């Protein structure tokens, strides 16, 4: 069990555990190319991590994750949701002075490498998948397992990119629904709107970056939480609640996408074979010319 310097547990015991659906994953094998053999012209491409379609059973038992981070910095928060329980690990040292304060009762101090290790171990032991909205979160997890090839392989096997499943689901939808995505992109908030998943605007998209910058500027001055400005303390509350709402909505969206992928797609319309194909513009012009100037 992981613990912070104050002795508080950092493990996943607070989150609901289940013991069902234990399945083994076949190990990957590799072989060296022999120079005397003919290399195939079109070798089969390697599957990238996370591109598998999420199934309903995976969505029900998944470990959902969401990072809060600013560009070119190590992650600040790592939120985790399993079934109906959520907790948020505070990874950035300066922000750890805010743990448990300002109404953020679900926050815990955490070391990034230890937290990711605990997540991967639980996913492997309990046969759960790890889901985030995009590969960006996977790219943040991978450095935390640097040098641990076994756990890194487990992470790649258990990880699912929800956006990839969303794209596949969207390709089966009506023109009206696809138009909304073509206009705004495959963002989580677009799918929340499509599925009527509510998220308060105060904790919605675009609030995390400003909240982290304001907090960081004051925390780096060495201020304790009680000496932060009122706006900074409110920003801490907004940041944590934003992460929690993102996790909850991600779970609901993934469950809807996974269920929707089980419904057969509507067949595409096929032209009747009895109807002759319409002549091209050039063919019509040639025919009209023959009618006006018949051969003698």
Buried (B, 14 or more C-beta within 10 A) or exposed (E): EBEBEEEEEBBBEBBEEEEEEEEEEEEEEEEEEEEEEEEEEEEEEEEEBBEBEBBBEBBBBBBBBBBBBBEEEEBBBBBBBBBEEBBBBBBBEBBBBBBBBBEBEBBBBBBBBBBBBBBBBBBBEBBBBBBBBBBEBBEBBBEBBEEBEEBBBBBBBBBBBBBBBBEBBBEBBEEEBEEBBEEEEBBBBBBBBBBEBEBEEEBBEEBBEEBBEBBBEBBEEEBEBEEBEEEBBBBBBBBBBBBBBBBBBBBBBBBBBBEBBEEEEEEEEEEEEEEEEEEEEEEEEEEEEEEEEEEE
